[in-house]
Amino acid sequence: MTEEKKRNLEKVLRIWSREYKKGFLTYFILLMLKEKHMYGLEISEKLKEYSDNNVTLDGSNIYQILKKLRKLGMVTIKKVSSSKGPTRKYYYIEKNGLKALRIFTEEYVYPLHLRLNLELEEHYPHLFKRSQL
């Protein structure tokens, strides 16, 4: 592979990664908050864990997303004293957030998920063999 092709490949992968993160982080955050209330660093650590360390966010990025979600009425916060340090802000999903999550899941994520699984299983069967172990 030529150097130019390598650079182009790296560029495409960076763009996909950035767009994927930008588009789905809010969705994943709401999905996690549906499961349980969390504080910002905990959300960031879970995203990192769920993505096998491929998605990492610094504190300012996660809090920008959470701030935007608060402004939109999707989440609220509750301050809780912590024995391990300063007061923590726990984020809770609101009814509006649950509704947005349900609609987006039903209309976009689920249909794409079904099709994507079929495509992945056909083109990358080794991924499915590994997950069945």
N, CA, C and O atoms as a printed pandas DataFrame, in Angstrom:
     atom_number atom_name residue_name chain_id  residue_number  x_coord  y_coord  z_coord
0              1         N          MET        A               1    0.845   -1.177    0.000
1              2        CA          MET        A               1    0.000    0.000    0.000
2              3         C          MET        A               1    0.894    1.245    0.000
3              4         O          MET        A               1    1.848    1.344    0.771
4              5         N          THR        A               2    0.569    2.164   -0.861
5              6        CA          THR        A               2    1.377    3.380   -0.960
6              7         C          THR        A               2    1.151    4.269    0.263
7              8         O          THR        A               2    0.166    4.116    0.987
8              9         N          GLU        A               3    2.063    5.181    0.474
9             10        CA          GLU        A               3    1.937    6.120    1.600
10            11         C          GLU        A               3    0.670    6.960    1.475
11            12         O          GLU        A               3   -0.003    7.227    2.471
12            13         N          GLU        A               4    0.348    7.373    0.259
13            14        CA          GLU        A               4   -0.864    8.186    0.057
14            15         C          GLU        A               4   -2.117    7.391    0.416
15            16         O          GLU        A               4   -3.031    7.922    1.047
16            17         N          LYS        A               5   -2.161    6.124    0.016
17            18        CA          LYS        A               5   -3.317    5.287    0.341
18            19         C          LYS        A               5   -3.414    5.063    1.847
19            20         O          LYS        A               5   -4.514    5.051    2.400
20            21         N          LYS        A               6   -2.285    4.887    2.510
21            22        CA          LYS        A               6   -2.283    4.736    3.969
22            23         C          LYS        A               6   -2.829    5.991    4.643
23            24         O          LYS        A               6   -3.635    5.903    5.569
24            25         N          ARG        A               7   -2.389    7.160    4.176
25            26        CA          ARG        A               7   -2.866    8.421    4.753
26            27         C          ARG        A               7   -4.361    8.590    4.523
27            28         O          ARG        A               7   -5.085    9.027    5.417
28            29         N          ASN        A               8   -4.826    8.244    3.322
29            30        CA          ASN        A               8   -6.256    8.347    3.017
30            31         C          ASN        A               8   -7.080    7.406    3.895
31            32         O          ASN        A               8   -8.147    7.778    4.383
32            33         N          LEU        A               9   -6.584    6.200    4.090
33            34        CA          LEU        A               9   -7.262    5.232    4.946
34            35         C          LEU        A               9   -7.338    5.757    6.381
35            36         O          LEU        A               9   -8.397    5.706    7.006
36            37         N          GLU        A              10   -6.237    6.251    6.891
37            38        CA          GLU        A              10   -6.216    6.807    8.245
38            39         C          GLU        A              10   -7.170    7.989    8.372
39            40         O          GLU        A              10   -7.834    8.146    9.396
40            41         N          LYS        A              11   -7.238    8.812    7.343
41            42        CA          LYS        A              11   -8.137    9.968    7.347
42            43         C          LYS        A              11   -9.593    9.516    7.412
43            44         O          LYS        A              11  -10.375   10.044    8.204
44            45         N          VAL        A              12   -9.955    8.547    6.589
45            46        CA          VAL        A              12  -11.329    8.034    6.582
46            47         C          VAL        A              12  -11.677    7.442    7.948
47            48         O          VAL        A              12  -12.764    7.689    8.469
48            49         N          LEU        A              13  -10.773    6.672    8.524
49            50        CA          LEU        A              13  -11.032    6.057    9.825
50            51         C          LEU        A              13  -11.201    7.115   10.918
51            52         O          LEU        A              13  -12.052    6.963   11.794
52            53         N          ARG        A              14  -10.408    8.177   10.876
53            54        CA          ARG        A              14  -10.551    9.275   11.850
54            55         C          ARG        A              14  -11.909    9.950   11.691
55            56         O          ARG        A              14  -12.582   10.240   12.681
56            57         N          ILE        A              15  -12.310   10.198   10.450
57            58        CA          ILE        A              15  -13.609   10.843   10.189
58            59         C          ILE        A              15  -14.740    9.953   10.689
59            60         O          ILE        A              15  -15.642   10.430   11.378
60            61         N          TRP        A              16  -14.703    8.667   10.351
61            62        CA          TRP        A              16  -15.753    7.749   10.801
62            63         C          TRP        A              16  -15.814    7.711   12.327
63            64         O          TRP        A              16  -16.894    7.765   12.915
64            65         N          SER        A              17  -14.672    7.621   12.948
65            66        CA          SER        A              17  -14.620    7.558   14.404
66            67         C          SER        A              17  -15.228    8.808   15.025
67            68         O          SER        A              17  -16.019    8.716   15.963
68            69         N          ARG        A              18  -14.863    9.967   14.510
69            70        CA          ARG        A              18  -15.365   11.238   15.045
70            71         C          ARG        A              18  -16.876   11.341   14.849
71            72         O          ARG        A              18  -17.597   11.718   15.773
72            73         N          GLU        A              19  -17.356   11.010   13.661
73            74        CA          GLU        A              19  -18.781   11.107   13.374
74            75         C          GLU        A              19  -19.588   10.080   14.173
75            76         O          GLU        A              19  -20.688   10.369   14.643
76            77         N          TYR        A              20  -19.031    8.896   14.317
77            78        CA          TYR        A              20  -19.702    7.855   15.101
78            79         C          TYR        A              20  -19.846    8.312   16.547
79            80         O          TYR        A              20  -20.917    8.203   17.143
80            81         N          LYS        A              21  -18.766    8.817   17.091
81            82        CA          LYS        A              21  -18.801    9.305   18.474
82            83         C          LYS        A              21  -19.800   10.436   18.621
83            84         O          LYS        A              21  -20.622   10.443   19.537
84            85         N          LYS        A              22  -19.720   11.391   17.709
85            86        CA          LYS        A              22  -20.580   12.564   17.809
86            87         C          LYS        A              22  -22.051   12.170   17.720
87            88         O          LYS        A              22  -22.885   12.712   18.447
88            89         N          GLY        A              23  -22.367   11.245   16.847
89            90        CA          GLY        A              23  -23.751   10.879   16.627
90            91         C          GLY        A              23  -24.349    9.974   17.683
91            92         O          GLY        A              23  -25.541   10.063   17.976
92            93         N          PHE        A              24  -23.537    9.106   18.255
93            94        CA          PHE        A              24  -24.109    8.101   19.142
94            95         C          PHE        A              24  -23.788    8.275   20.620
95            96         O          PHE        A              24  -24.374    7.582   21.451
96            97         N          LEU        A              25  -22.894    9.160   20.969
97            98        CA          LEU        A              25  -22.570    9.299   22.383
98            99         C          LEU        A              25  -23.765    9.738   23.201
99           100         O          LEU        A              25  -24.008    9.196   24.279
100          101         N          THR        A              26  -24.508   10.700   22.715
101          102        CA          THR        A              26  -25.692   11.161   23.435
102          103         C          THR        A              26  -26.677   10.013   23.610
103          104         O          THR        A              26  -27.256    9.838   24.682
104          105         N          TYR        A              27  -26.859    9.242   22.561
105          106        CA          TYR        A              27  -27.755    8.083   22.627
106          107         C          TYR        A              27  -27.280    7.089   23.689
107          108         O          TYR        A              27  -28.072    6.654   24.525
108          109         N          PHE        A              28  -25.999    6.728   23.663
109          110        CA          PHE        A              28  -25.471    5.766   24.628
110          111         C          PHE        A              28  -25.559    6.292   26.053
111          112         O          PHE        A              28  -25.834    5.531   26.981
112          113         N          ILE        A              29  -25.329    7.580   26.229
113          114        CA          ILE        A              29  -25.421    8.166   27.563
114          115         C          ILE        A              29  -26.849    8.044   28.091
115          116         O          ILE        A              29  -27.055    7.645   29.236
116          117         N          LEU        A              30  -27.826    8.384   27.267
117          118        CA          LEU        A              30  -29.222    8.241   27.695
118          119         C          LEU        A              30  -29.561    6.771   27.977
119          120         O          LEU        A              30  -30.278    6.470   28.932
120          121         N          LEU        A              31  -29.059    5.883   27.166
121          122        CA          LEU        A              31  -29.313    4.457   27.370
122          123         C          LEU        A              31  -28.735    3.992   28.709
123          124         O          LEU        A              31  -29.375    3.229   29.433
124          125         N          MET        A              32  -27.538    4.446   29.032
125          126        CA          MET        A              32  -26.923    4.081   30.310
126          127         C          MET        A              32  -27.696    4.675   31.478
127          128         O          MET        A              32  -27.878    4.017   32.503
128          129         N          LEU        A              33  -28.154    5.918   31.329
129          130        CA          LEU        A              33  -28.909    6.562   32.401
130          131         C          LEU        A              33  -30.293    5.930   32.571
131          132         O          LEU        A              33  -30.889    6.023   33.645
132          133         N          LYS        A              34  -30.798    5.299   31.537
133          134        CA          LYS        A              34  -32.057    4.563   31.663
134          135         C          LYS        A              34  -31.866    3.383   32.608
135          136         O          LYS        A              34  -32.774    3.018   33.355
136          137         N          GLU        A              35  -30.684    2.798   32.568
137          138        CA          GLU        A              35  -30.367    1.654   33.426
138          139         C          GLU        A              35  -30.183    2.086   34.874
139          140         O          GLU        A              35  -30.695    1.441   35.789
140          141         N          LYS        A              36  -29.445    3.185   35.081
141          142        CA          LYS        A              36  -29.223    3.686   36.441
142          143         C          LYS        A              36  -28.665    5.108   36.381
143          144         O          LYS        A              36  -28.064    5.507   35.384
144          145         N          HIS        A              37  -28.872    5.864   37.455
145          146        CA          HIS        A              37  -28.314    7.206   37.500
146          147         C          HIS        A              37  -26.805    7.101   37.734
147          148         O          HIS        A              37  -26.334    6.188   38.411
148          149         N          MET        A              38  -26.061    8.042   37.169
149          150        CA          MET        A              38  -24.602    8.000   37.238
150          151         C          MET        A              38  -24.052    9.410   37.327
151          152         O          MET        A              38  -24.742   10.381   37.019
152          153         N          TYR        A              39  -22.799    9.510   37.751
153          154        CA          TYR        A              39  -22.098   10.780   37.700
154          155         C          TYR        A              39  -21.206   10.791   36.464
155          156         O          TYR        A              39  -20.949    9.742   35.872
156          157         N          GLY        A              40  -20.738   11.959   36.076
157          158        CA          GLY        A              40  -20.042   12.142   34.809
158          159         C          GLY        A              40  -18.868   11.211   34.565
159          160         O          GLY        A              40  -18.772   10.601   33.500
160          161         N          LEU        A              41  -17.974   11.095   35.538
161          162        CA          LEU        A              41  -16.795   10.240   35.360
162          163         C          LEU        A              41  -17.201    8.779   35.198
163          164         O          LEU        A              41  -16.587    8.040   34.429
164          165         N          GLU        A              42  -18.227    8.371   35.916
165          166        CA          GLU        A              42  -18.722    6.999   35.797
166          167         C          GLU        A              42  -19.241    6.732   34.387
167          168         O          GLU        A              42  -19.001    5.663   33.827
168          169         N          ILE        A              43  -19.950    7.699   33.817
169          170        CA          ILE        A              43  -20.450    7.571   32.443
170          171         C          ILE        A              43  -19.280    7.425   31.483
171          172         O          ILE        A              43  -19.287    6.556   30.611
172          173         N          SER        A              44  -18.283    8.274   31.645
173          174        CA          SER        A              44  -17.102    8.240   30.786
174          175         C          SER        A              44  -16.391    6.894   30.878
175          176         O          SER        A              44  -15.970    6.344   29.860
176          177         N          GLU        A              45  -16.255    6.363   32.086
177          178        CA          GLU        A              45  -15.586    5.064   32.282
178          179         C          GLU        A              45  -16.385    3.926   31.654
179          180         O          GLU        A              45  -15.803    3.005   31.081
180          181         N          LYS        A              46  -17.714    3.982   31.756
181          182        CA          LYS        A              46  -18.563    2.943   31.150
182          183         C          LYS        A              46  -18.463    2.969   29.627
183          184         O          LYS        A              46  -18.398    1.919   28.987
184          185         N          LEU        A              47  -18.450    4.175   29.045
185          186        CA          LEU        A              47  -18.299    4.281   27.589
186          187         C          LEU        A              47  -16.980    3.661   27.147
187          188         O          LEU        A              47  -16.917    2.953   26.142
188          189         N          LYS        A              48  -15.947    3.933   27.899
189          190        CA          LYS        A              48  -14.628    3.371   27.591
190          191         C          LYS        A              48  -14.668    1.842   27.695
191          192         O          LYS        A              48  -14.156    1.138   26.825
192          193         N          GLU        A              49  -15.276    1.346   28.757
193          194        CA          GLU        A              49  -15.390   -0.103   28.966
194          195         C          GLU        A              49  -16.207   -0.760   27.856
195          196         O          GLU        A              49  -15.778   -1.764   27.288
196          197         N          TYR        A              50  -17.383   -0.203   27.540
197          198        CA          TYR        A              50  -18.255   -0.783   26.525
198          199         C          TYR        A              50  -17.611   -0.804   25.142
199          200         O          TYR        A              50  -17.941   -1.655   24.317
200          201         N          SER        A              51  -16.694    0.126   24.886
201          202        CA          SER        A              51  -16.073    0.224   23.565
202          203         C          SER        A              51  -14.697   -0.436   23.497
203          204         O          SER        A              51  -13.950   -0.206   22.546
204          205         N          ASP        A              52  -14.356   -1.250   24.488
205          206        CA          ASP        A              52  -13.024   -1.874   24.541
206          207         C          ASP        A              52  -11.918   -0.826   24.442
207          208         O          ASP        A              52  -10.930   -1.009   23.730
208          209         N          ASN        A              53  -12.105    0.272   25.169
209          210        CA          ASN        A              53  -11.145    1.382   25.252
210          211         C          ASN        A              53  -10.993    2.185   23.960
211          212         O          ASN        A              53  -10.026    2.932   23.814
212          213         N          ASN        A              54  -11.924    2.047   23.030
213          214        CA          ASN        A              54  -11.850    2.804   21.779
214          215         C          ASN        A              54  -12.514    4.168   21.873
215          216         O          ASN        A              54  -12.163    5.078   21.122
216          217         N          VAL        A              55  -13.470    4.325   22.787
217          218        CA          VAL        A              55  -14.126    5.614   22.975
218          219         C          VAL        A              55  -13.688    6.173   24.319
219          220         O          VAL        A              55  -14.031    5.639   25.374
220          221         N          THR        A              56  -12.933    7.247   24.261
221          222        CA          THR        A              56  -12.506    7.915   25.481
222          223         C          THR        A              56  -12.911    9.380   25.398
223          224         O          THR        A              56  -12.770   10.022   24.357
224          225         N          LEU        A              57  -13.405    9.884   26.491
225          226        CA          LEU        A              57  -13.819   11.277   26.570
226          227         C          LEU        A              57  -13.160   11.914   27.777
227          228         O          LEU        A              57  -13.126   11.328   28.859
228          229         N          ASP        A              58  -12.644   13.101   27.589
229          230        CA          ASP        A              58  -12.148   13.796   28.768
230          231         C          ASP        A              58  -13.342   14.408   29.487
231          232         O          ASP        A              58  -14.444   14.472   28.942
232          233         N          GLY        A              59  -13.111   14.856   30.712
233          234        CA          GLY        A              59  -14.188   15.382   31.536
234          235         C          GLY        A              59  -14.976   16.498   30.889
235          236         O          GLY        A              59  -16.201   16.543   31.004
236          237         N          SER        A              60  -14.287   17.402   30.208
237          238        CA          SER        A              60  -15.006   18.539   29.635
238          239         C          SER        A              60  -15.979   18.097   28.548
239          240         O          SER        A              60  -17.072   18.653   28.441
240          241         N          ASN        A              61  -15.606   17.114   27.744
241          242        CA          ASN        A              61  -16.505   16.639   26.681
242          243         C          ASN        A              61  -17.754   15.977   27.240
243          244         O          ASN        A              61  -18.861   16.233   26.766
244          245         N          ILE        A              62  -17.582   15.129   28.242
245          246        CA          ILE        A              62  -18.741   14.443   28.806
246          247         C          ILE        A              62  -19.682   15.448   29.452
247          248         O          ILE        A              62  -20.902   15.322   29.347
248          249         N          TYR        A              63  -19.114   16.443   30.119
249          250        CA          TYR        A              63  -19.964   17.428   30.791
250          251         C          TYR        A              63  -20.639   18.378   29.797
251          252         O          TYR        A              63  -21.715   18.900   30.087
252          253         N          GLN        A              64  -20.035   18.606   28.652
253          254        CA          GLN        A              64  -20.701   19.398   27.609
254          255         C          GLN        A              64  -21.935   18.669   27.098
255          256         O          GLN        A              64  -22.987   19.277   26.900
256          257         N          ILE        A              65  -21.802   17.375   26.887
257          258        CA          ILE        A              65  -22.937   16.568   26.427
258          259         C          ILE        A              65  -24.034   16.565   27.486
259          260         O          ILE        A              65  -25.209   16.752   27.170
260          261         N          LEU        A              66  -23.650   16.353   28.742
261          262        CA          LEU        A              66  -24.633   16.316   29.823
262          263         C          LEU        A              66  -25.311   17.672   30.012
263          264         O          LEU        A              66  -26.503   17.742   30.311
264          265         N          LYS        A              67  -24.549   18.738   29.837
265          266        CA          LYS        A              67  -25.117   20.086   29.946
266          267         C          LYS        A              67  -26.159   20.310   28.843
267          268         O          LYS        A              67  -27.230   20.864   29.092
268          269         N          LYS        A              68  -25.830   19.874   27.630
269          270        CA          LYS        A              68  -26.770   19.998   26.516
270          271         C          LYS        A              68  -28.038   19.183   26.777
271          272         O          LYS        A              68  -29.146   19.646   26.503
272          273         N          LEU        A              69  -27.874   17.978   27.304
273          274        CA          LEU        A              69  -29.022   17.131   27.625
274          275         C          LEU        A              69  -29.895   17.770   28.712
275          276         O          LEU        A              69  -31.120   17.658   28.673
276          277         N          ARG        A              70  -29.263   18.435   29.672
277          278        CA          ARG        A              70  -30.027   19.141   30.712
278          279         C          ARG        A              70  -30.830   20.285   30.107
279          280         O          ARG        A              70  -32.005   20.469   30.426
280          281         N          LYS        A              71  -30.187   21.052   29.232
281          282        CA          LYS        A              71  -30.884   22.180   28.591
282          283         C          LYS        A              71  -32.084   21.704   27.783
283          284         O          LYS        A              71  -33.098   22.397   27.706
284          285         N          LEU        A              72  -31.973   20.533   27.187
285          286        CA          LEU        A              72  -33.056   19.966   26.377
286          287         C          LEU        A              72  -34.122   19.264   27.222
287          288         O          LEU        A              72  -35.119   18.779   26.688
288          289         N          GLY        A              73  -33.912   19.211   28.526
289          290        CA          GLY        A              73  -34.878   18.572   29.410
290          291         C          GLY        A              73  -34.839   17.061   29.367
291          292         O          GLY        A              73  -35.808   16.403   29.745
292          293         N          MET        A              74  -33.723   16.498   28.908
293          294        CA          MET        A              74  -33.591   15.045   28.813
294          295         C          MET        A              74  -33.092   14.424   30.117
295          296         O          MET        A              74  -33.434   13.287   30.442
296          297         N          VAL        A              75  -32.280   15.181   30.859
297          298        CA          VAL        A              75  -31.734   14.696   32.125
298          299         C          VAL        A              75  -31.820   15.798   33.174
299          300         O          VAL        A              75  -31.921   16.984   32.857
300          301         N          THR        A              76  -31.777   15.373   34.422
301          302        CA          THR        A              76  -31.678   16.300   35.545
302          303         C          THR        A              76  -30.519   15.838   36.414
303          304         O          THR        A              76  -29.992   14.738   36.243
304          305         N          ILE        A              77  -30.135   16.695   37.343
305          306        CA          ILE        A              77  -29.062   16.304   38.251
306          307         C          ILE        A              77  -29.548   16.344   39.693
307          308         O          ILE        A              77  -30.485   17.060   40.048
308          309         N          LYS        A              78  -28.884   15.561   40.488
309          310        CA          LYS        A              78  -29.096   15.578   41.929
310          311         C          LYS        A              78  -27.708   15.552   42.556
311          312         O          LYS        A              78  -26.903   14.669   42.263
312          313         N          LYS        A              79  -27.436   16.518   43.414
313          314        CA          LYS        A              79  -26.137   16.572   44.076
314          315         C          LYS        A              79  -26.166   15.659   45.305
315          316         O          LYS        A              79  -27.084   15.709   46.124
316          317         N          VAL        A              80  -25.129   14.827   45.401
317          318        CA          VAL        A              80  -25.034   13.866   46.492
318          319         C          VAL        A              80  -23.660   13.979   47.129
319          320         O          VAL        A              80  -22.644   13.980   46.434
320          321         N          SER        A              81  -23.631   14.074   48.453
321          322        CA          SER        A              81  -22.360   14.126   49.177
322          323         C          SER        A              81  -21.613   12.815   48.987
323          324         O          SER        A              81  -22.214   11.742   48.933
324          325         N          SER        A              82  -20.292   12.920   48.886
325          326        CA          SER        A              82  -19.464   11.740   48.678
326          327         C          SER        A              82  -18.449   11.634   49.804
327          328         O          SER        A              82  -17.844   12.630   50.200
328          329         N          SER        A              83  -18.265   10.438   50.311
329          330        CA          SER        A              83  -17.260   10.220   51.358
330          331         C          SER        A              83  -15.848   10.204   50.766
331          332         O          SER        A              83  -14.863   10.299   51.498
332          333         N          LYS        A              84  -15.757   10.085   49.452
333          334        CA          LYS        A              84  -14.457    9.996   48.780
334          335         C          LYS        A              84  -13.996   11.319   48.190
335          336         O          LYS        A              84  -12.988   11.350   47.486
336          337         N          GLY        A              85  -14.695   12.404   48.452
337          338        CA          GLY        A              85  -14.292   13.670   47.857
338          339         C          GLY        A              85  -15.436   14.657   47.824
339          340         O          GLY        A              85  -16.331   14.618   48.669
340          341         N          PRO        A              86  -15.402   15.549   46.835
341          342        CA          PRO        A              86  -16.434   16.585   46.757
342          343         C          PRO        A              86  -17.814   16.008   46.401
343          344         O          PRO        A              86  -17.938   14.855   45.988
344          345         N          THR        A              87  -18.821   16.830   46.570
345          346        CA          THR        A              87  -20.186   16.462   46.205
346          347         C          THR        A              87  -20.232   16.069   44.731
347          348         O          THR        A              87  -19.634   16.728   43.880
348          349         N          ARG        A              88  -20.946   14.993   44.447
349          350        CA          ARG        A              88  -21.071   14.525   43.067
350          351         C          ARG        A              88  -22.429   14.894   42.510
351          352         O          ARG        A              88  -23.435   14.919   43.219
352          353         N          LYS        A              89  -22.426   15.184   41.209
353          354        CA          LYS        A              89  -23.674   15.424   40.500
354          355         C          LYS        A              89  -24.067   14.124   39.804
355          356         O          LYS        A              89  -23.387   13.663   38.887
356          357         N          TYR        A              90  -25.165   13.549   40.253
357          358        CA          TYR        A              90  -25.684   12.359   39.592
358          359         C          TYR        A              90  -26.711   12.785   38.556
359          360         O          TYR        A              90  -27.528   13.673   38.798
360          361         N          TYR        A              91  -26.657   12.143   37.411
361          362        CA          TYR        A              91  -27.553   12.465   36.304
362          363         C          TYR        A              91  -28.644   11.413   36.219
363          364         O          TYR        A              91  -28.391   10.212   36.305
364          365         N          TYR        A              92  -29.869   11.904   36.048
365          366        CA          TYR        A              92  -31.053   11.064   35.953
366          367         C          TYR        A              92  -31.741   11.353   34.631
367          368         O          TYR        A              92  -31.835   12.504   34.207
368          369         N          ILE        A              93  -32.219   10.307   33.988
369          370        CA          ILE        A              93  -32.949   10.510   32.741
370          371         C          ILE        A              93  -34.380   10.964   33.064
371          372         O          ILE        A              93  -35.004   10.463   34.000
372          373         N          GLU        A              94  -34.877   11.897   32.293
373          374        CA          GLU        A              94  -36.230   12.431   32.464
374          375         C          GLU        A              94  -37.188   11.740   31.479
375          376         O          GLU        A              94  -36.752   11.014   30.586
376          377         N          LYS        A              95  -38.492   11.975   31.656
377          378        CA          LYS        A              95  -39.500   11.383   30.759
378          379         C          LYS        A              95  -39.223   11.754   29.300
379          380         O          LYS        A              95  -39.365   10.919   28.407
380          381         N          ASN        A              96  -38.835   12.991   29.066
381          382        CA          ASN        A              96  -38.530   13.445   27.713
382          383         C          ASN        A              96  -37.344   12.667   27.130
383          384         O          ASN        A              96  -37.345   12.320   25.949
384          385         N          GLY        A              97  -36.353   12.401   27.950
385          386        CA          GLY        A              97  -35.202   11.606   27.526
386          387         C          GLY        A              97  -35.593   10.176   27.217
387          388         O          GLY        A              97  -35.118    9.588   26.245
388          389         N          LEU        A              98  -36.465    9.616   28.052
389          390        CA          LEU        A              98  -36.948    8.250   27.805
390          391         C          LEU        A              98  -37.736    8.172   26.500
391          392         O          LEU        A              98  -37.616    7.209   25.742
392          393         N          LYS        A              99  -38.538    9.198   26.255
393          394        CA          LYS        A              99  -39.337    9.216   25.027
394          395         C          LYS        A              99  -38.439    9.324   23.799
395          396         O          LYS        A              99  -38.632    8.605   22.818
396          397         N          ALA        A             100  -37.458   10.224   23.853
397          398        CA          ALA        A             100  -36.526   10.377   22.732
398          399         C          ALA        A             100  -35.760    9.072   22.493
399          400         O          ALA        A             100  -35.566    8.657   21.350
400          401         N          LEU        A             101  -35.339    8.448   23.557
401          402        CA          LEU        A             101  -34.600    7.186   23.472
402          403         C          LEU        A             101  -35.452    6.103   22.828
403          404         O          LEU        A             101  -34.977    5.373   21.958
404          405         N          ARG        A             102  -36.714    5.994   23.253
405          406        CA          ARG        A             102  -37.602    4.984   22.700
406          407         C          ARG        A             102  -37.847    5.213   21.207
407          408         O          ARG        A             102  -37.758    4.284   20.405
408          409         N          ILE        A             103  -38.155    6.452   20.848
409          410        CA          ILE        A             103  -38.448    6.755   19.440
410          411         C          ILE        A             103  -37.227    6.504   18.565
411          412         O          ILE        A             103  -37.340    5.871   17.515
412          413         N          PHE        A             104  -36.066    6.989   18.982
413          414        CA          PHE        A             104  -34.859    6.815   18.178
414          415         C          PHE        A             104  -34.487    5.336   18.060
415          416         O          PHE        A             104  -34.060    4.878   17.000
416          417         N          THR        A             105  -34.653    4.597   19.157
417          418        CA          THR        A             105  -34.347    3.165   19.136
418          419         C          THR        A             105  -35.268    2.430   18.172
419          420         O          THR        A             105  -34.810    1.636   17.351
420          421         N          GLU        A             106  -36.567    2.696   18.274
421          422        CA          GLU        A             106  -37.537    1.981   17.442
422          423         C          GLU        A             106  -37.440    2.352   15.965
423          424         O          GLU        A             106  -37.574    1.489   15.098
424          425         N          GLU        A             107  -37.209    3.628   15.678
425          426        CA          GLU        A             107  -37.239    4.075   14.287
426          427         C          GLU        A             107  -35.892    3.997   13.566
427          428         O          GLU        A             107  -35.856    3.880   12.342
428          429         N          TYR        A             108  -34.798    4.058   14.303
429          430        CA          TYR        A             108  -33.484    4.093   13.654
430          431         C          TYR        A             108  -32.563    2.963   14.096
431          432         O          TYR        A             108  -32.072    2.199   13.265
432          433         N          VAL        A             109  -32.328    2.855   15.394
433          434        CA          VAL        A             109  -31.319    1.912   15.878
434          435         C          VAL        A             109  -31.712    0.471   15.619
435          436         O          VAL        A             109  -30.921   -0.296   15.069
436          437         N          TYR        A             110  -32.917    0.090   16.004
437          438        CA          TYR        A             110  -33.318   -1.314   15.865
438          439         C          TYR        A             110  -33.328   -1.789   14.413
439          440         O          TYR        A             110  -32.740   -2.832   14.125
440          441         N          PRO        A             111  -33.966   -1.074   13.487
441          442        CA          PRO        A             111  -33.925   -1.539   12.088
442          443         C          PRO        A             111  -32.498   -1.623   11.538
443          444         O          PRO        A             111  -32.155   -2.576   10.839
444          445         N          LEU        A             112  -31.675   -0.632   11.852
445          446        CA          LEU        A             112  -30.284   -0.675   11.385
446          447         C          LEU        A             112  -29.517   -1.802   12.051
447          448         O          LEU        A             112  -28.685   -2.452   11.417
448          449         N          HIS        A             113  -29.789   -2.035   13.313
449          450        CA          HIS        A             113  -29.128   -3.111   14.053
450          451         C          HIS        A             113  -29.416   -4.467   13.407
451          452         O          HIS        A             113  -28.506   -5.275   13.223
452          453         N          LEU        A             114  -30.672   -4.712   13.066
453          454        CA          LEU        A             114  -31.030   -5.978   12.430
454          455         C          LEU        A             114  -30.269   -6.171   11.123
455          456         O          LEU        A             114  -29.694   -7.232   10.876
456          457         N          ARG        A             115  -30.271   -5.133   10.290
457          458        CA          ARG        A             115  -29.593   -5.228    8.995
458          459         C          ARG        A             115  -28.083   -5.338    9.172
459          460         O          ARG        A             115  -27.420   -6.113    8.483
460          461         N          LEU        A             116  -27.557   -4.561   10.096
461          462        CA          LEU        A             116  -26.115   -4.568   10.335
462          463         C          LEU        A             116  -25.644   -5.939   10.806
463          464         O          LEU        A             116  -24.593   -6.410   10.373
464          465         N          ASN        A             117  -26.402   -6.584   11.684
465          466        CA          ASN        A             117  -26.018   -7.919   12.140
466          467         C          ASN        A             117  -25.950   -8.905   10.981
467          468         O          ASN        A             117  -25.032   -9.722   10.911
468          469         N          LEU        A             118  -26.913   -8.831   10.081
469          470        CA          LEU        A             118  -26.893   -9.714    8.912
470          471         C          LEU        A             118  -25.655   -9.467    8.056
471          472         O          LEU        A             118  -24.978  -10.406    7.636
472          473         N          GLU        A             119  -25.369   -8.193    7.803
473          474        CA          GLU        A             119  -24.201   -7.834    6.983
474          475         C          GLU        A             119  -22.897   -8.250    7.668
475          476         O          GLU        A             119  -22.002   -8.802    7.028
476          477         N          LEU        A             120  -22.797   -7.985    8.952
477          478        CA          LEU        A             120  -21.570   -8.339    9.671
478          479         C          LEU        A             120  -21.352   -9.840    9.718
479          480         O          LEU        A             120  -20.233  -10.321    9.537
480          481         N          GLU        A             121  -22.420  -10.571    9.961
481          482        CA          GLU        A             121  -22.287  -12.027   10.018
482          483         C          GLU        A             121  -21.858  -12.594    8.676
483          484         O          GLU        A             121  -21.099  -13.561    8.624
484          485         N          GLU        A             122  -22.339  -12.000    7.590
485          486        CA          GLU        A             122  -21.954  -12.463    6.259
486          487         C          GLU        A             122  -20.510  -12.088    5.928
487          488         O          GLU        A             122  -19.756  -12.920    5.424
488          489         N          HIS        A             123  -20.124  -10.859    6.204
489          490        CA          HIS        A             123  -18.817  -10.362    5.766
490          491         C          HIS        A             123  -17.696  -10.539    6.801
491          492         O          HIS        A             123  -16.517  -10.547    6.447
492          493         N          TYR        A             124  -18.070  -10.680    8.075
493          494        CA          TYR        A             124  -17.078  -10.816    9.154
494          495         C          TYR        A             124  -17.506  -11.917   10.121
495          496         O          TYR        A             124  -17.704  -11.652   11.306
496          497         N          PRO        A             125  -17.650  -13.137    9.635
497          498        CA          PRO        A             125  -18.162  -14.220   10.490
498          499         C          PRO        A             125  -17.273  -14.505   11.699
499          500         O          PRO        A             125  -17.750  -15.023   12.709
500          501         N          HIS        A             126  -16.001  -14.177   11.606
501          502        CA          HIS        A             126  -15.097  -14.420   12.735
502          503         C          HIS        A             126  -15.500  -13.613   13.972
503          504         O          HIS        A             126  -15.218  -14.026   15.097
504          505         N          LEU        A             127  -16.150  -12.477   13.776
505          506        CA          LEU        A             127  -16.608  -11.680   14.920
506          507         C          LEU        A             127  -17.707  -12.414   15.689
507          508         O          LEU        A             127  -17.800  -12.291   16.910
508          509         N          PHE        A             128  -18.523  -13.163   14.988
509          510        CA          PHE        A             128  -19.613  -13.873   15.636
510          511         C          PHE        A             128  -19.125  -15.141   16.306
511          512         O          PHE        A             128  -19.652  -15.534   17.347
512          513         N          LYS        A             129  -18.139  -15.780   15.732
513          514        CA          LYS        A             129  -17.557  -16.959   16.358
514          515         C          LYS        A             129  -16.895  -16.585   17.671
515          516         O          LYS        A             129  -17.008  -17.311   18.659
516          517         N          ARG        A             130  -16.197  -15.442   17.683
517          518        CA          ARG        A             130  -15.507  -14.988   18.890
518          519         C          ARG        A             130  -16.510  -14.659   20.003
519          520         O          ARG        A             130  -16.266  -14.964   21.170
520          521         N          SER        A             131  -17.624  -14.045   19.645
521          522        CA          SER        A             131  -18.604  -13.637   20.655
522          523         C          SER        A             131  -19.382  -14.820   21.228
523          524         O          SER        A             131  -19.991  -14.703   22.292
524          525         N          GLN        A             132  -19.365  -15.953   20.535
525          526        CA          GLN        A             132  -20.094  -17.124   21.015
526          527         C          GLN        A             132  -19.262  -17.981   21.956
527          528         O          GLN        A             132  -19.771  -18.945   22.528
528          529         N          LEU        A             133  -18.006  -17.646   22.121
529          530        CA          LEU        A             133  -17.137  -18.447   23.010
530          531         C          LEU        A             133  -17.487  -18.278   24.452
531          532         O          LEU        A             133  -16.853  -18.881   25.317
